[in-house]
Amino acid sequence: MSKKKVALNLLDDLVQDGTAIVEVNPWLIPATVAVATVPVAVWIASRARTRNLKKTTPN
């Protein structure tokens, strides 16, 4: 078997395992989205605050 076929077989196995986990635990989808969204929201808020502080520097 070529390396490409082995890699594709492993990838197919991972996809099937992930699908099985999500079928058993559907609550993982919104939890994962929330975990990924929180750091982005914190980054955006801190970036906006820093930008506002730079605009309002005293003369």
PyMOL commands that set and color helices and strands:
alter all, ss='L'
color gray80, all
select helices_A, chain A and resi 3-24+28-55
alter helices_A, ss='H'
color red, helices_A
deselect
rebuild
show_as cartoon
